[in-house]
Amino acid sequence: MSSDPWGRVDETGTVYVRTADGEKVVGSWQAGSPVEALAYFERKYEGLVVEIGLLEKRVRTTDLSSKDAMAAIDHLREQVDAHHAVGDLDALRGRLDKLVELVEARREERKAQRARQSEEARQAKEALVVEAEELAQSDQWRAAGERLRALVDTWKGLPRLDRKSDDELWHRFSHARSAFSKRRKQHFAQLDAQREDARRIKEQLVAEAEALSGSTDWGPTAARYRDLMAQWKAAGRAQREHEEELWNRFRGAQDVFFAARSSVFAERDAEQAENLKLKEELAGEAEKLLPITDLKAARAAFRAINERWEAIGHVPRDARPKVEGRMHTVERAIQEAEEAEWRRTNPEARARAAGLTGQLQAAVDKLKGQIEQARAQGNTAKAEKLERELEGRQALLDQALKGLQEFGG
């Protein structure tokens, strides 16, 4: 017979293990000495110790699910309860009990975390829905359309909520997008109809302009061309593919007439040369407005210059593109400055940027408080995890603050 503090082998070769509930049969050993029998079952015990240690490490250091962890614990507990090993089995049961407590605590922690994440996702989706519903009423077709597409991408990146809440919010979100698309489609359909009307009107104007181009009734014909030009401007723009071609024909017909008139009235050459000189002076005056530093003043000054420009008559045909091009350059610069000013002062975009910045700042402050609390409680692992999350939120906040500064505040 042989024994150690945790087990023994009797004269029949039966191996026993000592537990708090008394001795339990481990197994029978017939091939070898009792010492070898105890050594064999002690090694099985050490194997259980190693397996439990590895499981403890996985639970503490990995994202092992509660379900898988409990299944592994149950499997090890079955082995311990089977008493097929010699050692302190009660201690192993105690370790497994503590591991169960840890897994349950982790489960509750993850449940709370999922609840927080779900609430954050719900708030984020509600914010997207509110913005989409506001955009649905916008007439800034391109900007609003691009923003709605960006909101869809943001939505796709957020976690799903419970089916009822997610479906309700998505219904509102989708309805807002549909409403915007319907309004935009109606707008452009109306615009297409208006441009088609403009095309028909301008074709009639071109036909009359071309019919008048050979007239030698200088005064009345010139007056009629002015009437046709007023009707042209009032007609609005035709489709892009027709507008330039119609305009070239219309302007070409006028040019034929006025060129003929100029050849008959030689004295107009001197007049047009003087007009060119005046317009070049005005173009130079306009160019002094560049670069644009005071948009309001530049706009008013250019308007005054342009009124004087319009009051001046024709210039020589070959000089017109250059001198008009100089004025167009200044006009485009003012238009670009106006567009930049509009983008910079757009209250809706600035309000959205400020709202997002506020949300991110609140999230950062909340995480900082949670980190301090975790450290105060000695929960270093939780604090480190929250700090990693804080880094991501802080980066988003810094980016949002930078974007807000572009709006001038």
C-alpha positions in Angstrom: 0.0 0.0 0.0 1.3 3.5 -0.9 0.0 7.0 -0.1 0.7 10.8 -0.2 -1.2 13.8 1.3 -3.9 13.7 -1.4 -4.3 10.0 -2.3 -3.4 6.4 -1.7 -3.3 3.0 -3.3 -4.6 0.0 -1.4 -3.4 -3.6 -1.6 -5.9 -4.4 -4.4 -4.5 -1.6 -6.6 -7.5 0.7 -6.1 -6.4 4.4 -6.2 -8.2 6.9 -3.9 -8.2 10.7 -3.7 -8.9 12.6 -0.5 -11.6 15.4 -0.6 -13.6 17.4 1.8 -16.3 14.8 1.4 -14.0 11.9 2.1 -12.1 9.5 -0.1 -13.2 9.0 -3.6 -12.2 6.2 -6.0 -9.9 7.5 -8.7 -9.4 4.2 -10.6 -7.6 0.9 -10.6 -3.9 0.3 -11.2 -2.6 -3.2 -11.9 0.4 -2.6 -14.2 3.2 -1.3 -12.0 3.9 -0.1 -8.5 1.6 1.9 -6.3 4.1 4.8 -6.5 3.8 4.8 -10.3 0.0 4.7 -9.9 0.0 7.8 -7.7 2.5 9.5 -10.0 0.2 8.8 -13.0 -2.9 10.3 -11.4 -0.9 13.2 -10.0 0.2 14.1 -13.5 -3.5 14.0 -14.6 -4.1 16.5 -11.7 -1.3 18.7 -12.9 -2.9 18.6 -16.4 -6.1 19.9 -14.9 -4.2 22.6 -13.0 -2.6 23.7 -16.3 -6.0 23.7 -18.2 -7.7 25.8 -15.5 -4.8 28.2 -15.4 -5.0 28.7 -19.2 -8.7 29.2 -19.0 -8.3 31.8 -16.2 -5.8 33.6 -18.4 -8.1 33.6 -21.5 -11.0 34.9 -19.5 -8.9 37.8 -18.0 -6.9 38.7 -21.1 -9.0 38.0 -24.2 -12.5 38.6 -25.5 -13.7 35.0 -24.9 -17.5 35.0 -24.9 -19.4 34.2 -21.7 -21.0 31.2 -23.4 -17.7 29.7 -24.5 -16.1 30.4 -21.1 -19.0 28.7 -19.2 -18.8 25.7 -21.6 -15.1 25.4 -20.9 -15.7 25.7 -17.1 -18.4 23.1 -17.2 -16.1 20.7 -19.1 -13.3 21.2 -16.6 -15.7 20.8 -13.7 -16.9 17.5 -15.1 -13.3 16.3 -15.1 -12.7 17.4 -11.6 -15.9 15.9 -10.3 -15.1 12.6 -12.0 -12.2 12.2 -9.5 -9.8 10.7 -12.0 -6.9 12.6 -10.6 -5.0 12.8 -7.3 -4.5 16.3 -5.8 -6.4 19.1 -4.1 -9.6 18.7 -6.2 -11.5 21.0 -3.8 -9.0 23.8 -4.5 -9.7 23.3 -8.3 -13.4 23.5 -7.6 -12.8 26.8 -5.7 -10.9 28.2 -8.6 -13.6 27.2 -11.0 -16.2 28.8 -8.8 -14.2 32.1 -8.7 -13.9 31.8 -12.5 -17.6 31.5 -12.8 -18.0 34.7 -10.7 -15.5 36.5 -13.0 -17.3 35.3 -16.2 -20.6 36.5 -14.8 -19.2 39.9 -13.8 -17.7 40.2 -17.3 -21.0 39.3 -18.8 -22.8 42.0 -16.9 -20.1 44.5 -17.8 -20.4 43.6 -21.5 -24.2 43.8 -21.2 -23.9 47.3 -19.7 -21.4 48.3 -22.4 -23.7 47.0 -25.1 -26.5 49.0 -23.6 -24.4 52.1 -23.6 -23.3 51.5 -27.2 -26.9 50.9 -28.2 -28.0 54.2 -26.6 -25.2 56.1 -28.3 -26.1 54.5 -31.7 -29.7 55.4 -31.1 -28.9 59.0 -30.3 -26.6 59.1 -33.4 -29.3 57.7 -35.6 -31.9 60.1 -34.3 -29.5 63.0 -35.0 -29.1 61.7 -38.6 -32.8 61.5 -39.0 -33.3 65.0 -37.7 -30.7 66.4 -40.1 -32.1 64.4 -43.0 -35.6 65.8 -42.3 -34.1 69.3 -42.4 -32.2 68.6 -45.6 -35.4 67.3 -47.2 -36.7 70.9 -47.3 -33.5 72.3 -48.7 -33.3 73.9 -52.2 -29.5 73.5 -52.3 -29.9 70.5 -54.5 -26.3 69.6 -55.0 -25.0 70.3 -51.5 -28.0 68.7 -49.8 -27.9 65.6 -52.0 -24.2 65.1 -51.3 -24.8 65.5 -47.6 -27.7 63.0 -47.6 -25.4 60.5 -49.3 -22.8 61.1 -46.6 -25.5 60.5 -43.9 -26.3 57.2 -45.5 -22.7 56.1 -45.2 -22.6 57.3 -41.6 -25.8 55.3 -40.9 -24.3 52.1 -42.4 -21.3 52.4 -40.0 -23.5 52.5 -36.9 -24.6 49.4 -35.0 -28.2 48.1 -35.4 -30.7 48.8 -32.7 -33.6 46.6 -31.7 -35.6 45.9 -34.8 -38.6 48.1 -33.9 -36.5 51.2 -33.1 -34.2 50.6 -36.0 -37.0 50.2 -38.5 -38.9 53.3 -37.2 -35.8 55.5 -37.4 -34.9 54.1 -40.8 -38.4 54.7 -42.1 -38.2 58.4 -41.1 -34.7 58.6 -42.6 -35.7 56.9 -45.8 -38.8 59.0 -46.1 -36.8 62.2 -45.8 -34.5 61.1 -48.5 -37.4 60.2 -50.8 -39.1 63.5 -50.1 -35.9 65.4 -51.1 -35.5 63.3 -54.2 -39.1 63.9 -55.2 -38.8 67.6 -54.8 -35.5 67.7 -56.6 -36.9 65.6 -59.5 -39.9 68.0 -59.7 -37.6 71.0 -59.7 -35.4 69.8 -62.5 -38.4 68.6 -64.5 -39.8 72.1 -64.2 -36.4 73.5 -65.1 -36.2 71.3 -68.1 -39.7 72.5 -69.2 -38.6 76.1 -68.8 -35.5 75.5 -70.8 -37.4 73.8 -73.6 -39.7 76.9 -73.7 -36.6 79.1 -73.8 -35.2 77.1 -76.7 -38.4 77.5 -78.7 -38.5 81.2 -78.0 -34.8 81.7 -78.9 -35.2 79.7 -82.1 -37.9 82.2 -83.1 -35.6 85.1 -82.1 -32.7 83.7 -84.0 -34.9 83.3 -87.1 -35.9 86.9 -87.0 -32.4 88.1 -86.2 -31.0 86.2 -89.2 -33.8 87.6 -91.4 -32.9 91.2 -90.4 -29.1 90.7 -90.8 -29.2 91.9 -94.4 -31.3 95.0 -93.7 -30.0 98.5 -94.7 -32.8 100.2 -92.7 -30.2 101.1 -90.1 -32.1 102.9 -87.4 -35.3 100.8 -87.1 -33.4 97.5 -87.5 -30.9 98.4 -84.8 -33.8 99.2 -82.5 -35.4 95.9 -83.4 -32.2 94.1 -82.5 -32.2 95.8 -79.1 -35.8 94.5 -78.6 -34.7 91.0 -79.7 -31.9 91.1 -77.2 -34.2 92.1 -74.4 -36.5 89.3 -75.3 -33.5 86.9 -75.4 -32.5 87.8 -71.9 -36.1 87.6 -70.6 -36.5 84.1 -72.2 -34.0 82.5 -69.7 -31.4 79.8 -70.6 -32.1 76.9 -72.9 -30.5 73.5 -72.5 -26.7 73.7 -72.5 -26.3 71.8 -75.7 -28.6 74.4 -77.5 -27.8 77.6 -75.7 -24.3 78.2 -77.2 -25.3 77.3 -80.7 -28.4 79.5 -80.6 -26.4 82.4 -79.1 -23.7 82.1 -81.7 -26.3 82.3 -84.5 -28.1 85.2 -82.8 -25.0 87.2 -82.1 -23.6 86.3 -85.5 -26.7 87.7 -87.2 -26.3 90.9 -85.2 -22.7 91.1 -86.1 -23.4 90.8 -89.8 -25.9 93.7 -89.6 -23.8 96.0 -87.4 -20.6 95.2 -89.4 -22.5 96.3 -92.6 -23.7 99.4 -90.9 -20.2 100.2 -89.7 -18.8 99.9 -93.2 -21.4 102.3 -94.5 -21.0 104.8 -91.7 -17.2 105.2 -91.6 -17.5 107.8 -88.9 -18.5 105.1 -86.5 -15.0 103.7 -86.7 -13.7 106.7 -84.7 -16.6 106.4 -82.3 -15.9 102.7 -81.7 -12.2 103.4 -81.2 -13.1 106.0 -78.6 -15.5 103.4 -77.0 -12.6 100.9 -76.9 -10.4 103.4 -75.1 -13.1 104.1 -72.5 -13.8 100.4 -71.9 -10.0 99.7 -71.6 -9.9 102.4 -68.9 -12.9 100.9 -67.2 -11.3 97.4 -67.4 -8.1 98.8 -65.9 -10.2 100.4 -63.1 -12.0 97.1 -62.5 -8.7 95.2 -62.4 -7.5 97.4 -59.5 -10.2 95.7 -57.4 -8.1 92.5 -57.5 -7.3 90.8 -55.3 -10.7 90.9 -53.5 -10.2 92.0 -49.9 -13.5 93.8 -49.2 -16.2 91.9 -51.0 -19.0 94.3 -50.4 -17.0 97.3 -51.5 -15.6 95.4 -54.6 -19.1 94.3 -55.6 -20.5 97.9 -55.3 -17.5 99.3 -57.2 -17.7 96.8 -60.0 -21.5 97.4 -60.3 -20.8 101.1 -60.8 -18.1 100.4 -63.3 -20.3 98.0 -65.2 -23.1 100.5 -65.4 -20.7 103.0 -67.0 -19.5 100.1 -69.3 -23.0 99.3 -70.4 -23.6 103.0 -71.2 -20.7 102.9 -73.7 -21.4 101.8 -77.2 -19.8 99.2 -79.4 -16.1 98.7 -79.8 -14.2 97.3 -82.8 -15.1 93.7 -83.3 -11.6 92.3 -83.2 -10.8 94.1 -79.9 -14.0 93.1 -78.1 -12.9 89.6 -76.8 -9.8 90.9 -75.1 -11.4 93.9 -73.4 -14.5 92.0 -72.4 -12.3 89.1 -71.2 -10.6 91.5 -68.8 -14.0 92.5 -67.3 -15.1 88.9 -67.1 -12.0 88.0 -65.2 -12.8 90.5 -62.5 -16.5 89.5 -62.5 -15.5 85.8 -62.0 -13.2 86.7 -59.1 -16.1 88.5 -57.4 -18.4 85.6 -58.0 -15.9 83.2 -56.6 -15.4 85.4 -53.5 -19.2 85.5 -53.0 -19.4 81.7 -53.2 -16.5 81.4 -50.7 -18.2 83.9 -48.4 -21.5 82.0 -48.6 -19.8 78.7 -47.8 -17.9 80.4 -44.9 -21.0 82.0 -43.4 -23.6 79.2 -44.1 -25.5 79.1 -40.8 -26.8 75.6 -41.3 -23.4 74.1 -42.0 -21.9 76.0 -39.1 -24.7 74.9 -36.8 -24.2 71.3 -37.7 -20.4 71.6 -37.2 -21.0 73.2 -33.8 -23.5 70.6 -32.8 -21.2 67.7 -33.7 -18.3 69.4 -31.8 -20.5 69.7 -28.7 -21.5 66.0 -28.9 -17.9 65.0 -29.3 -16.7 67.3 -26.4 -19.4 65.8 -24.1 -18.3 62.3 -25.0 -14.6 63.1 -24.3 -15.5 64.7 -21.0 -17.6 61.7 -20.0 -14.8 59.3 -20.9 -12.3 61.3 -18.9 -14.6 61.0 -15.9 -14.9 57.3 -16.4 -11.2 56.9 -16.6 -10.6 58.8 -13.3 -13.3 56.7 -11.6 -11.7 53.4 -12.9 -8.3 54.5 -11.7 -9.7 55.5 -8.3 -11.2 52.0 -8.0 -7.9 50.4 -9.0 -9.4 49.0 -12.2 -6.3 49.6 -14.4 -7.5 47.3 -17.3 -10.8 49.2 -17.6 -9.0 52.6 -17.4 -6.6 51.6 -20.2 -9.4 50.4 -22.4 -11.3 53.7 -21.8 -8.1 55.6 -22.6 -7.9 53.9 -26.0 -11.5 54.8 -26.7 -10.7 58.4 -25.5 -7.9 58.6 -28.1 -10.3 57.9 -30.9 -12.9 60.3 -29.7 -10.3 63.1 -29.1 -9.1 62.7 -32.6 -12.6 63.1 -33.9 -13.1 66.2 -31.7 -9.9 67.8 -32.9 -11.0 67.3 -36.5 -14.4 68.7 -35.7 -12.9 71.7 -34.0 -10.7 72.3 -37.0 -13.7 72.2 -39.3 -15.6 74.6 -37.0 -12.7 77.1 -37.2 -13.1 77.2 -41.0 -16.6 78.8 -40.4 -14.9 81.6 -38.5 -15.6 80.4 -34.9 
